Amino acid sequence: MKTSEQDFVPVAFFSNEIEAELAEATLAAAGIESFLKDEGTGGMLPPLQQTEGVALLVHRDKLAEAQTVLITPATESPD
């Protein structure tokens, strides 16, 4: 089955690209594919990101898992 853009839903919105990229990296570390959608600015106008936001999208089948990963506080792993 082919994946379409409609299969991806926002899991979170961020006021800037840096925060969004950190969340994207957190999901990647958990094995969850995601991507950023910069609402209309294409990264060219960072001040507009605060009003438009940066959406972090995941496949709808991974939404609940991604939400859990993003709200779970980071912990240090034991040595």
OpenMM code with the backbone's topology and positions (N, CA, C; nanometers):
from openmm import Vec3, app, unit

residues = "MET LYS THR SER GLU GLN ASP PHE VAL PRO VAL ALA PHE PHE SER ASN GLU ILE GLU ALA GLU LEU ALA GLU ALA THR LEU ALA ALA ALA GLY ILE GLU SER PHE LEU LYS ASP GLU GLY THR GLY GLY MET LEU PRO PRO LEU GLN GLN THR GLU GLY VAL ALA LEU LEU VAL HIS ARG ASP LYS LEU ALA GLU ALA GLN THR VAL LEU ILE THR PRO ALA THR GLU SER PRO ASP".split()
positions = [
    Vec3(0.0838, -0.1171, 0.0000),
    Vec3(0.0000, 0.0000, 0.0000),
    Vec3(0.0891, 0.1245, 0.0000),
    Vec3(0.0536, 0.2201, -0.0812),
    Vec3(0.1319, 0.3415, -0.0960),
    Vec3(0.0920, 0.4434, 0.0113),
    Vec3(0.1923, 0.5075, 0.0706),
    Vec3(0.1680, 0.6092, 0.1717),
    Vec3(0.1484, 0.7438, 0.1037),
    Vec3(0.0437, 0.8149, 0.1434),
    Vec3(0.0194, 0.9471, 0.0865),
    Vec3(0.0343, 1.0534, 0.1948),
    Vec3(0.0369, 1.1778, 0.1523),
    Vec3(0.0498, 1.2888, 0.2467),
    Vec3(-0.0649, 1.2901, 0.3463),
    Vec3(-0.1810, 1.2402, 0.3050),
    Vec3(-0.2975, 1.2365, 0.3937),
    Vec3(-0.2799, 1.1383, 0.5084),
    Vec3(-0.1835, 1.0470, 0.4964),
    Vec3(-0.1591, 0.9505, 0.6025),
    Vec3(-0.0801, 1.0105, 0.7184),
    Vec3(-0.0290, 1.1322, 0.7003),
    Vec3(0.0510, 1.1972, 0.8034),
    Vec3(-0.0309, 1.3058, 0.8719),
    Vec3(-0.0190, 1.3094, 1.0045),
    Vec3(-0.0957, 1.4039, 1.0852),
    Vec3(-0.0009, 1.4765, 1.1808),
    Vec3(-0.0379, 1.5983, 1.2214),
    Vec3(0.0472, 1.6710, 1.3161),
    Vec3(0.0439, 1.6059, 1.4542),
    Vec3(0.1612, 1.5892, 1.5107),
    Vec3(0.1708, 1.5386, 1.6471),
    Vec3(0.2003, 1.6539, 1.7427),
    Vec3(0.2625, 1.7614, 1.6906),
    Vec3(0.2945, 1.8783, 1.7729),
    Vec3(0.3248, 1.9973, 1.6832),
    Vec3(0.3130, 2.1166, 1.7411),
    Vec3(0.3489, 2.2406, 1.6733),
    Vec3(0.4511, 2.3138, 1.7584),
    Vec3(0.5464, 2.3783, 1.6927),
    Vec3(0.6534, 2.4481, 1.7628),
    Vec3(0.6662, 2.5897, 1.7106),
    Vec3(0.7153, 2.6773, 1.7971),
    Vec3(0.7280, 2.8179, 1.7587),
    Vec3(0.8527, 2.8447, 1.6762),
    Vec3(0.9472, 2.7488, 1.6749),
    Vec3(1.0660, 2.7679, 1.5915),
    Vec3(1.1195, 2.6335, 1.5427),
    Vec3(1.2007, 2.6410, 1.4406),
    Vec3(1.2507, 2.5208, 1.3751),
    Vec3(1.3468, 2.4410, 1.4637),
    Vec3(1.4206, 2.5083, 1.5492),
    Vec3(1.5168, 2.4382, 1.6354),
    Vec3(1.4444, 2.3434, 1.7308),
    Vec3(1.3397, 2.3925, 1.7972),
    Vec3(1.2620, 2.3062, 1.8870),
    Vec3(1.1996, 2.1902, 1.8104),
    Vec3(1.1503, 2.2193, 1.6909),
    Vec3(1.0878, 2.1155, 1.6088),
    Vec3(1.1887, 2.0085, 1.5684),
    Vec3(1.3098, 2.0503, 1.5339),
    Vec3(1.4137, 1.9544, 1.4952),
    Vec3(1.4558, 1.8674, 1.6123),
    Vec3(1.4587, 1.9235, 1.7330),
    Vec3(1.4912, 1.8431, 1.8516),
    Vec3(1.3846, 1.7360, 1.8752),
    Vec3(1.2582, 1.7736, 1.8588),
    Vec3(1.1507, 1.6761, 1.8747),
    Vec3(1.1566, 1.5704, 1.7649),
    Vec3(1.1893, 1.6124, 1.6435),
    Vec3(1.2028, 1.5181, 1.5321),
    Vec3(1.3150, 1.4177, 1.5611),
    Vec3(1.4257, 1.4651, 1.6161),
    Vec3(1.5374, 1.3765, 1.6515),
    Vec3(1.4981, 1.2802, 1.7637),
    Vec3(1.4182, 1.3273, 1.8573),
    Vec3(1.3693, 1.2420, 1.9666),
    Vec3(1.2852, 1.1276, 1.9111),
    Vec3(1.1974, 1.1605, 1.8167),
    Vec3(1.1149, 1.0557, 1.7555),
    Vec3(1.2013, 0.9592, 1.6745),
    Vec3(1.2997, 1.0101, 1.6032),
    Vec3(1.3887, 0.9238, 1.5238),
    Vec3(1.4617, 0.8258, 1.6149),
    Vec3(1.5051, 0.8734, 1.7312),
    Vec3(1.5749, 0.7862, 1.8258),
    Vec3(1.4834, 0.6750, 1.8761),
    Vec3(1.3525, 0.7016, 1.8760),
    Vec3(1.2543, 0.6014, 1.9185),
    Vec3(1.2069, 0.5157, 1.8011),
    Vec3(1.2639, 0.5396, 1.6823),
    Vec3(1.2281, 0.4598, 1.5653),
    Vec3(1.1002, 0.5039, 1.4959),
    Vec3(1.0603, 0.6290, 1.5187),
    Vec3(0.9376, 0.6808, 1.4583),
    Vec3(0.9739, 0.7808, 1.3489),
    Vec3(0.9306, 0.7507, 1.2275),
    Vec3(0.9553, 0.8406, 1.1145),
    Vec3(0.8684, 0.9650, 1.1279),
    Vec3(0.9283, 1.0807, 1.1043),
    Vec3(0.8526, 1.2052, 1.1103),
    Vec3(0.9162, 1.3056, 1.0155),
    Vec3(0.8443, 1.4137, 0.9907),
    Vec3(0.9031, 1.5226, 0.9136),
    Vec3(0.8380, 1.6527, 0.9540),
    Vec3(0.9068, 1.7618, 0.9215),
    Vec3(0.8617, 1.8948, 0.9591),
    Vec3(0.7913, 1.9619, 0.8433),
    Vec3(0.6902, 2.0375, 0.8769),
    Vec3(0.6211, 2.1186, 0.7771),
    Vec3(0.6206, 2.2612, 0.8302),
    Vec3(0.6981, 2.3445, 0.7649),
    Vec3(0.7095, 2.4844, 0.8026),
    Vec3(0.5942, 2.5577, 0.7358),
    Vec3(0.4980, 2.5977, 0.8124),
    Vec3(0.3734, 2.6530, 0.7595),
    Vec3(0.3927, 2.7839, 0.6833),
    Vec3(0.4262, 2.7715, 0.5565),
    Vec3(0.4241, 2.8869, 0.4686),
    Vec3(0.5486, 2.9708, 0.4606),
    Vec3(0.6489, 2.9497, 0.5461),
    Vec3(0.7648, 3.0379, 0.5410),
    Vec3(0.8847, 2.9710, 0.4777),
    Vec3(0.8846, 2.8397, 0.4695),
    Vec3(0.9969, 2.7689, 0.4096),
    Vec3(1.1285, 2.7952, 0.4805),
    Vec3(1.1234, 2.8400, 0.6055),
    Vec3(1.2450, 2.8683, 0.6799),
    Vec3(1.3084, 3.0007, 0.6434),
    Vec3(1.2491, 3.0716, 0.5494),
    Vec3(1.3081, 3.1965, 0.5004),
    Vec3(1.2788, 3.3149, 0.5929),
    Vec3(1.1711, 3.3079, 0.6667),
    Vec3(1.1316, 3.4189, 0.7522),
    Vec3(1.1090, 3.3695, 0.8947),
    Vec3(1.2174, 3.3469, 0.9706),
    Vec3(1.2017, 3.2926, 1.1065),
    Vec3(1.1034, 3.3669, 1.1955),
    Vec3(1.0916, 3.5015, 1.1869),
    Vec3(0.9925, 3.5672, 1.2735),
    Vec3(0.8494, 3.5201, 1.2479),
    Vec3(0.8184, 3.4785, 1.1248),
    Vec3(0.6839, 3.4303, 1.0959),
    Vec3(0.6567, 3.2931, 1.1555),
    Vec3(0.7631, 3.2184, 1.1881),
    Vec3(0.7432, 3.0868, 1.2484),
    Vec3(0.6701, 3.0989, 1.3812),
    Vec3(0.6888, 3.2111, 1.4502),
    Vec3(0.6228, 3.2272, 1.5791),
    Vec3(0.4722, 3.2409, 1.5624),
    Vec3(0.4266, 3.2956, 1.4496),
    Vec3(0.2829, 3.3081, 1.4294),
    Vec3(0.2260, 3.1892, 1.3534),
    Vec3(0.3003, 3.1389, 1.2584),
    Vec3(0.2527, 3.0287, 1.1751),
    Vec3(0.2860, 2.8933, 1.2371),
    Vec3(0.4025, 2.8812, 1.2974),
    Vec3(0.4444, 2.7582, 1.3624),
    Vec3(0.5069, 2.6573, 1.2680),
    Vec3(0.5741, 2.5615, 1.3267),
    Vec3(0.6349, 2.4509, 1.2539),
    Vec3(0.5659, 2.3244, 1.3031),
    Vec3(0.5050, 2.2509, 1.2112),
    Vec3(0.4328, 2.1293, 1.2469),
    Vec3(0.5252, 2.0084, 1.2360),
    Vec3(0.5169, 1.9195, 1.3319),
    Vec3(0.5873, 1.7917, 1.3290),
    Vec3(0.4835, 1.6859, 1.2942),
    Vec3(0.5040, 1.6194, 1.1818),
    Vec3(0.4064, 1.5224, 1.1307),
    Vec3(0.4565, 1.3800, 1.1452),
    Vec3(0.3647, 1.2896, 1.1775),
    Vec3(0.3951, 1.1467, 1.1854),
    Vec3(0.2842, 1.0708, 1.1132),
    Vec3(0.3123, 0.9476, 1.0802),
    Vec3(0.2096, 0.8622, 1.0196),
    Vec3(0.0996, 0.8424, 1.1227),
    Vec3(-0.0242, 0.8467, 1.0754),
    Vec3(-0.1376, 0.8387, 1.1686),
    Vec3(-0.1349, 0.7114, 1.2540),
    Vec3(-0.0748, 0.6031, 1.2038),
    Vec3(-0.0653, 0.4792, 1.2823),
    Vec3(0.0324, 0.4916, 1.3991),
    Vec3(0.1199, 0.5912, 1.3947),
    Vec3(0.2209, 0.6105, 1.4996),
    Vec3(0.1893, 0.7291, 1.5899),
    Vec3(0.0733, 0.7910, 1.5715),
    Vec3(0.0406, 0.9132, 1.6449),
    Vec3(0.0452, 0.8943, 1.7964),
    Vec3(-0.0237, 0.7951, 1.8477),
    Vec3(-0.0280, 0.7743, 1.9935),
    Vec3(0.1107, 0.7459, 2.0490),
    Vec3(0.1872, 0.6629, 1.9787),
    Vec3(0.3227, 0.6313, 2.0237),
    Vec3(0.4101, 0.7563, 2.0229),
    Vec3(0.3987, 0.8372, 1.9191),
    Vec3(0.4779, 0.9594, 1.9088),
    Vec3(0.4413, 1.0574, 2.0202),
    Vec3(0.3131, 1.0705, 2.0502),
    Vec3(0.2698, 1.1590, 2.1589),
    Vec3(0.3304, 1.1144, 2.2910),
    Vec3(0.3308, 0.9848, 2.3146),
    Vec3(0.3883, 0.9315, 2.4382),
    Vec3(0.5377, 0.9621, 2.4463),
    Vec3(0.6091, 0.9404, 2.3368),
    Vec3(0.7527, 0.9672, 2.3340),
    Vec3(0.7805, 1.1146, 2.3643),
    Vec3(0.7028, 1.2029, 2.3044),
    Vec3(0.7283, 1.3463, 2.3197),
    Vec3(0.6944, 1.3985, 2.4595),
    Vec3(0.6003, 1.3360, 2.5290),
    Vec3(0.5657, 1.3857, 2.6640),
    Vec3(0.6436, 1.3163, 2.7750),
    Vec3(0.7138, 1.2086, 2.7408),
    Vec3(0.7906, 1.1351, 2.8403),
    Vec3(0.9213, 1.2093, 2.8689),
    Vec3(0.9475, 1.2437, 2.9951),
    Vec3(1.0719, 1.3144, 3.0273),
    Vec3(1.1939, 1.2296, 2.9924),
    Vec3(1.2964, 1.2970, 2.9461),
    Vec3(1.4215, 1.2280, 2.9126),
    Vec3(1.4894, 1.1820, 3.0410),
    Vec3(1.5488, 1.0649, 3.0351),
    Vec3(1.6246, 1.0137, 3.1491),
    Vec3(1.7607, 0.9690, 3.1016),
    Vec3(1.8550, 0.9721, 3.1918),
    Vec3(1.9882, 0.9221, 3.1574),
    Vec3(1.9849, 0.7707, 3.1598),
    Vec3(2.0543, 0.7093, 3.0654),
    Vec3(2.0607, 0.5639, 3.0663),
    Vec3(2.1726, 0.5192, 3.1600),
    Vec3(2.1489, 0.4102, 3.2298),
    Vec3(2.2507, 0.3611, 3.3236),
    Vec3(2.3736, 0.3123, 3.2485),
    Vec3(2.4872, 0.3267, 3.3117),
    Vec3(2.6138, 0.2812, 3.2509),
    Vec3(2.6306, 0.1326, 3.2633),
] * unit.nanometer
topology = app.Topology()
chain = topology.addChain("A")
for resn in residues:
    res = topology.addResidue(resn, chain)
    for name in ("N", "CA", "C"):
        topology.addAtom(name, app.Element.getBySymbol(name[0]), res)
